[in-house]
Every structure is written in C-alpha cells, then in structure tokens.
Amino acid sequence: MSKTVNWGIMATGKIARTFAKAVKFAEGANLYACASRSAEKAAEFGKLYGAEKSYGSYEELAADHNVDIVYVASPMSCHYENVKLCFEHGKNVLCEKSITMNTAQLEELIAEAREKNLFFMEAMWMKFLPSFLKAREWFSQGRIGQIKAIRADFSNPVEYDPNDRLFRADLGGGALLDLGVYPLTLTSSFLGCEPERILSEVNVSHGVDMNEAVILKYENCDLTSKTIKSDKQNTKSNTEMK
C-alpha cells in the first residue's frame, strides 16, 4: 500500500493556485497545508483548495512535522532562502522554476540536499509533457538520428506593469528566467553536454531583460542517443522521494 504524501504549499499566488488544483488529481497526494506571509490570505487559500492547515508564516509550515514535501511557489528571488528554510526542518522540496537566481545558490542547495538526504527538484513541467518524453524516447532509441542543430523559440507578449514580478529585477523578473529557461532546458536535456561558447544579445528596458537571443555553440559533443538516459531511467531518478 503506497503512502499518502502530505504536501505543503509555500506562498499563495497564481502558480500556487494552479498547483493546488493539480494536486487533487495526483494519486497518493494530499494538500495538507499552505502558508502565506498573511494569515488571512493563507486561510482563504486553504479554504478554497481544501488544505487541512493554513499558516501565516513560512516558518510554521516548515516546522509542521506532518508535512512531507513543500512546493515553493514564492517569487524566484526568494527561492534560495525559502528552500534553505525547508531543508533546515528536514523537508523535501519541489521548487518552482527558475529554481534559483544564480549557479552559486543552486550548487549550495544541491550540496545541502545531498548531505541531508532530501528530495530536491525544480518544477520544470515541460520535462513531463508526453510529447517531450516521447521525443526523448525516440532519440534514445536512435529513431531521430544524430542532432545537427536545435532551434527553440518561446515568446509571450505581456503588457508592462511596474508592479508585475515580470518587470521587477528584485523579484527575478525578465525574459531569461521566466521564458528563456524553457528552450535552454530543452537543449541541455537532449545534448547532455555543456556548450563551448555562448553568444547572446539582450534588449534591456524598465530594468529587466525584455527579450534576448542566445546561440550555444557545441564543438566536441557526441550528439547521438548515447548522450541521454532512457525515459525509464530519467523518470525514476526524478520522481523518487527519500
């Protein structure tokens, strides 16, 4: 008999609401608790989505012994400190993308998760789409052949709002961290190696990168199906919770 996993949601914004709706359809998952920096917002969120507990601080959520894993849905500028708080209380973490603001933060968190034997993953939904998994399966089987080039575009017109997180550098706004991570994740997932050179051109406005073009140049990569794991291996490594 499989164990029911009690989820806690940290922050109650738009993406947290989407996640709360999805939890209801996940086998063995229970939305147990939610937290906001406002007790009123947490209570409202909990009532709306059926959480058993609601907390007016992230600290209270992280300290709840009945929470098995926390979905961190706060602005990405807060991810580092929020994930560390969860780790301090021995909590497994699924963190919304982009997982941290920079590589140094991510490497520190990965090291801490390994040291404490905790599950830690970025909520990159794209990697679990049936089409994405099927493409990887075909590639690993050699059905697609050798990769010569990858071209990926992702754009989303958004009306400027100075209060929107997308246009606030202090909250991790900008095109790269919000949308650019998707084509970059697609590329790295199939190539499995680091580029030799990175060329980019960025248009900065309102204090954030509004759009950019990135070229990754690979020199000595074995761009065949051998460079990635099979679907079965990859899915197992990404979904096991310690």
Buried (B, 14 or more C-beta within 10 A) or exposed (E): EEEEBBBBBBBBBEBBBEBBEEBEEEEEBBBBBBBBEEBEBBBBBBEEBEBEBBBBBBEBBBBBEEBBBBBBBBBBBBBBEBBBBBBEBEBBBBBBBBBBBEEEBBEBBEEBBEEBEBBBBBBBBBBEEEEBBEBBBBBBEEEBEEBEEBEEEBEEEEEEEEEEBBBBEEBBBBBBBBBBBBBBBBBBBBBBEEBEEEEEEBEEEBEBBBBBEBEBEBEEBEBBBEBBBBBEEBBEEEEEEE
